[in-house]
Amino acid sequence: MIIHRLDTTLSTNRDARNQPPWHVFVAREQTAGRGRLDHKWLAEAGLNLTFSVVVPALSDVAQSATLPLVAGLAVAQALGPGFTVKWPNDVYFGERKICGILCERDGDKVIVGIGINVNATRFPPEIADRATSLRVVHGREFDLEAVLASVLASFRGLYKKWEQGGFPALLEDFAARDHLKNRQVSVFQTDTDLEPLSGTAMGVTAAGALLVDGQAVFAGEVRF
């Protein structure tokens, strides 16, 4: 991997456009970061990790759709025991979010944007009751470069396994870190969805769909 380090940028996903596979863009500060459904990603400069990895896009569209789950699993495994993946693109510790992921197609490549709260101890009021960081979890500061290296190594390994065997090759590992299994959930297709699908999350299928009372859901935002 070739790593490009930036001091301040609007978005590392934007910087990664039109770049070759396995180039990584890391920013000390990202001023216009965002997640799925155009949600903002808020982070203090120099305290957290915001980076994007360029990977080859697979010809199998259905398999490509599970890439956010692969990235989430890679982060959870790199961070250690107790970290779980919330379908389709977040990582949690307990009931608090520590990482968000945004995958965007860029021609014959995909840009995997990852934001991880590492050393932050304060969060904006709108997310303070549901956000956490590695420092909060473990009570000590972390070296950003060491966390980045661990996540990239985990992601590269899982990507190869996924590329060869698809999401079924990772399903057992994902199930062990499934944040939603057996929870009562509501799945929203948009922020203004007035009729979300509600029921019990029964796990994630080999195709990457969330099962809600037996019904497969392939896209949406989950609230619980």
C-alpha positions as CSV (number, residue, x, y, z in Angstrom):
1,M,0.0,0.0,0.0
2,I,1.1,3.6,-0.8
3,I,0.1,6.0,2.0
4,H,-0.5,9.7,1.3
5,R,-0.6,11.9,4.4
6,L,-2.5,15.2,4.4
7,D,-2.7,17.9,7.1
8,T,-6.2,19.2,6.2
9,T,-8.6,18.2,3.5
10,L,-12.3,18.4,2.7
11,S,-12.6,14.6,2.3
12,T,-10.2,11.8,1.9
13,N,-12.7,10.0,-0.3
14,R,-12.6,13.0,-2.6
15,D,-8.7,12.9,-2.6
16,A,-8.8,9.3,-3.5
17,R,-10.8,9.7,-6.7
18,N,-9.0,8.6,-9.9
19,Q,-6.2,7.1,-7.9
20,P,-4.7,3.6,-8.4
21,P,-5.7,0.6,-6.3
22,W,-4.1,0.3,-2.8
23,H,-3.3,3.9,-2.5
24,V,-4.4,5.2,1.0
25,F,-5.2,8.8,1.9
26,V,-4.9,9.8,5.5
27,A,-5.8,13.2,6.9
28,R,-5.0,14.8,10.2
29,E,-8.2,16.9,9.8
30,Q,-11.2,16.3,7.5
31,T,-13.6,19.3,7.2
32,A,-16.3,17.8,5.1
33,G,-16.4,14.2,6.0
34,R,-19.6,12.3,5.6
35,G,-21.2,8.9,6.0
36,R,-24.2,7.1,4.4
37,L,-27.3,9.2,3.5
38,D,-25.0,12.3,3.6
39,H,-24.6,12.2,7.4
40,K,-21.7,14.3,8.6
41,W,-18.7,12.7,10.2
42,L,-17.5,15.0,13.0
43,A,-13.9,14.7,14.4
44,E,-11.4,17.0,16.2
45,A,-8.2,17.5,14.3
46,G,-5.3,15.2,15.2
47,L,-7.2,13.0,17.6
48,N,-8.8,10.4,15.3
49,L,-8.2,8.5,12.1
50,T,-9.9,9.6,8.9
51,F,-8.6,7.7,5.8
52,S,-9.6,6.2,2.5
53,V,-8.4,3.1,0.7
54,V,-8.7,2.6,-3.0
55,V,-9.5,-1.0,-4.0
56,P,-10.3,-2.7,-7.3
57,A,-14.0,-3.0,-8.1
58,L,-15.2,-6.6,-8.6
59,S,-17.2,-7.6,-11.7
60,D,-19.7,-9.3,-9.4
61,V,-22.0,-6.4,-8.3
62,A,-23.8,-8.5,-5.6
63,Q,-20.5,-9.4,-4.1
64,S,-19.2,-5.8,-4.3
65,A,-22.2,-4.7,-2.2
66,T,-20.9,-6.5,0.8
67,L,-17.6,-4.6,0.8
68,P,-18.7,-2.2,3.7
69,L,-19.3,-5.3,5.8
70,V,-15.8,-6.5,5.0
71,A,-14.3,-3.2,6.0
72,G,-16.3,-3.1,9.2
73,L,-15.2,-6.6,10.1
74,A,-11.6,-5.6,9.4
75,V,-11.8,-2.6,11.7
76,A,-13.5,-4.6,14.5
77,Q,-10.9,-7.4,14.4
78,A,-8.1,-4.9,14.3
79,L,-9.5,-3.0,17.4
80,G,-9.8,-6.2,19.4
81,P,-12.3,-8.1,21.6
82,G,-15.6,-6.5,22.3
83,F,-15.9,-4.5,19.1
84,T,-18.8,-5.4,16.9
85,V,-20.1,-4.6,13.4
86,K,-23.5,-3.0,13.0
87,W,-25.0,-3.7,9.6
88,P,-24.3,-2.2,7.1
89,N,-21.4,0.0,7.9
90,D,-20.6,0.9,11.5
91,V,-18.4,-0.5,14.3
92,Y,-19.5,-0.4,17.9
93,F,-18.2,-1.0,21.4
94,G,-21.1,-1.8,23.7
95,E,-23.9,0.6,22.7
96,R,-21.7,3.3,21.3
97,K,-20.4,3.9,17.8
98,I,-16.6,4.1,17.3
99,C,-16.3,3.8,13.5
100,G,-18.2,4.7,10.4
101,I,-17.6,3.5,6.8
102,L,-18.5,4.9,3.4
103,C,-17.8,3.0,0.2
104,E,-18.1,4.9,-3.1
105,R,-17.7,3.5,-6.7
106,D,-15.1,5.3,-8.8
107,G,-15.1,3.8,-12.3
108,D,-13.3,0.4,-12.0
109,K,-12.4,1.0,-8.4
110,V,-14.1,1.5,-5.0
111,I,-13.0,4.1,-2.4
112,V,-13.4,2.8,1.1
113,G,-13.6,5.7,3.5
114,I,-13.1,4.9,7.2
115,G,-13.4,7.2,10.2
116,I,-12.3,5.8,13.7
117,N,-12.6,7.7,17.0
118,V,-9.2,7.0,18.5
119,N,-8.1,9.6,21.1
120,A,-11.2,11.9,21.3
121,T,-12.7,12.3,24.8
122,R,-15.4,14.9,23.9
123,F,-18.1,14.6,21.3
124,P,-20.6,17.1,19.8
125,P,-23.9,17.2,21.9
126,E,-25.9,15.6,19.1
127,I,-23.9,12.4,19.3
128,A,-22.4,12.5,22.8
129,D,-24.8,9.8,24.1
130,R,-23.9,7.3,21.5
131,A,-20.2,7.8,20.5
132,T,-17.0,6.5,22.0
133,S,-13.3,6.2,21.2
134,L,-10.4,3.8,21.9
135,R,-9.2,6.2,24.5
136,V,-12.5,6.2,26.3
137,V,-12.8,2.4,26.1
138,H,-9.3,1.6,27.3
139,G,-8.5,4.7,29.4
140,R,-5.2,5.6,27.6
141,E,-4.0,7.3,24.5
142,F,-3.3,5.3,21.3
143,D,-0.7,5.9,18.6
144,L,-2.6,6.8,15.4
145,E,0.0,5.2,13.1
146,A,-0.1,2.0,15.0
147,V,-3.9,1.8,14.8
148,L,-3.8,2.7,11.1
149,A,-1.3,-0.1,10.4
150,S,-3.3,-2.6,12.3
151,V,-6.5,-1.8,10.4
152,L,-4.9,-1.7,7.0
153,A,-3.3,-5.1,7.6
154,S,-6.6,-6.6,8.8
155,F,-8.4,-5.1,5.8
156,R,-5.9,-6.3,3.2
157,G,-6.1,-9.8,4.6
158,L,-9.9,-9.9,4.7
159,Y,-10.1,-8.3,1.2
160,K,-8.1,-11.2,-0.3
161,K,-10.2,-13.8,1.5
162,W,-13.4,-12.0,0.3
163,E,-12.1,-11.5,-3.2
164,Q,-11.5,-15.3,-3.5
165,G,-14.5,-16.7,-1.6
166,G,-17.0,-13.9,-1.4
167,F,-18.8,-12.9,1.7
168,P,-19.6,-16.5,2.6
169,A,-15.9,-16.9,3.4
170,L,-16.2,-14.3,6.1
171,L,-19.7,-15.1,7.3
172,E,-18.7,-17.1,10.4
173,D,-16.3,-14.4,11.6
174,F,-18.9,-11.7,10.9
175,A,-21.6,-13.6,12.9
176,A,-19.3,-13.6,15.9
177,R,-19.2,-9.8,15.9
178,D,-22.8,-9.2,14.7
179,H,-24.1,-6.2,16.7
180,L,-27.7,-6.5,15.7
181,K,-28.4,-10.3,16.1
182,N,-31.6,-10.9,18.2
183,R,-32.2,-7.1,18.7
184,Q,-35.5,-5.4,17.9
185,V,-34.7,-3.1,15.0
186,S,-36.3,-0.7,12.5
187,V,-34.7,-0.4,9.0
188,F,-35.1,3.0,7.3
189,Q,-34.5,3.4,3.6
190,T,-34.1,7.2,3.8
191,D,-34.0,9.8,6.6
192,T,-37.7,10.6,5.9
193,D,-38.9,7.0,5.7
194,L,-42.3,6.9,7.4
195,E,-42.8,3.1,7.1
196,P,-39.6,1.4,8.3
197,L,-39.4,-2.4,8.4
198,S,-39.5,-3.4,12.1
199,G,-38.9,-6.7,13.7
200,T,-36.1,-9.0,15.2
201,A,-32.7,-9.0,13.5
202,M,-31.9,-12.6,12.8
203,G,-28.4,-12.2,11.4
204,V,-26.8,-11.5,8.1
205,T,-27.0,-13.8,5.1
206,A,-24.2,-15.0,2.8
207,A,-25.4,-12.4,0.4
208,G,-24.9,-9.6,3.0
209,A,-28.5,-9.0,3.6
210,L,-29.9,-8.3,7.1
211,L,-32.7,-10.7,8.0
212,V,-35.5,-9.0,9.8
213,D,-38.2,-11.5,10.9
214,G,-37.0,-13.6,8.0
215,Q,-37.2,-10.9,5.4
216,A,-33.9,-10.0,3.6
217,V,-33.0,-6.3,3.6
218,F,-30.1,-5.3,1.3
219,A,-29.9,-1.5,2.0
220,G,-31.0,0.9,4.7
221,E,-30.2,2.4,8.1
222,V,-30.9,0.5,11.2
223,R,-32.1,2.0,14.5
224,F,-32.6,0.0,17.6
